[in-house]
Amino acid sequence: MIEARGLTKRYGGILAVDGLTFEVRPGRVTGFLGPNGSGKSTTLRMIMGLDRPDAGHVTIGGRPYGELRRPLCEVGALLEARTFHPGRSARSHLRALAAGGGIDVARVDTVLETVGLSSVAGRRAGSFSLGMAQRLGIAAALLGDPAVLLFDEPVNGLDPEGVRWLRELLRTLAAEGRTVLLSSHLIGEMALTADHLLVIGQGRMVADTSVAELTASGRSLEEAFFALTGDVATYQAGGIR
């Protein structure tokens, strides 16, 4: 489980995250929604120990990320699609991660098959399309068979079949009792994938509720979102980030 209490982050005079308190529980897909600049990516980076909060704290299984003994086996994350050496093959990239994380190298072929990259495992990752790079990033997140998974905009670059595959994968992972946190700007896809939603605006939590509760009045998820955030301009301009 992920627990955040009073999580706050400033960049100079900009308050990016303002006192966020939330829990991401196992056994369900939790969606993370918010307009552009609302603080989603900053929050994910603080969960992973990449940014240090100015106030508050966040733990994974009761401990900060930096105190996890075998982090790749406890938490898997896809925050950026192309976090690999472009000259390495997909298989070599994953083998390097496995060696560094003390993970059985047999897991490499297992996750390559899971994400549908077995046939191109020997190709240089730098030649991959964005969708293939996303799949490789998902494979890296799954490599240590972790109980906690974070994905930031994982459907970017995926074709419709890939989006359906990812939706099924995330729901399967949650059904296995894992903690799954998904950030996406695709509200319609979130409605099909997420069980629970964390909605933030201007760095503050504006809703922590189930999809069913948010749409109980008969409104679509899009209508409910914009009723909470009032950010119609972002939607009309092409989406939520």
Stockholm file with secondary structure:
# STOCKHOLM 1.0

chainA/1-241         MIEARGLTKRYGGILAVDGLTFEVRPGRVTGFLGPNGSGKSTTLRMIMGLDRPDAGHVTIGGRPYGELRRPLCEVGALLEARTFHPGRSARSHLRALAAGGGIDVARVDTVLETVGLSSVAGRRAGSFSLGMAQRLGIAAALLGDPAVLLFDEPVNGLDPEGVRWLRELLRTLAAEGRTVLLSSHLIGEMALTADHLLVIGQGRMVADTSVAELTASGRSLEEAFFALTGDVATYQAGGIR
#=GR chainA/1-241 SS CEEEEEEEEEETTEEEEEEEEEEECTTEEEEEECCTTSSHHHHHHHHTTSSCCSEEEEEETTBCGGGCSSHHHHEEEESCTTCSCTTSBHHHHHHHHHHHHTCCTHHHHHHHHHTTCGGGTTSBGGGCCHHHHHHHHHHHHHTTCCSEEEEESTTTTCCHHHHHHHHHHHHHHHHTTCEEEEECSCHHHHHHHCSEEEEEETTEEEEEEEHHHHTTTSCCHHHHHHHHHCCHHHHHHTCCC
#=GC SS_cons         CEEEEEEEEEETTEEEEEEEEEEECTTEEEEEECCTTSSHHHHHHHHTTSSCCSEEEEEETTBCGGGCSSHHHHEEEESCTTCSCTTSBHHHHHHHHHHHHTCCTHHHHHHHHHTTCGGGTTSBGGGCCHHHHHHHHHHHHHTTCCSEEEEESTTTTCCHHHHHHHHHHHHHHHHTTCEEEEECSCHHHHHHHCSEEEEEETTEEEEEEEHHHHTTTSCCHHHHHHHHHCCHHHHHHTCCC
//
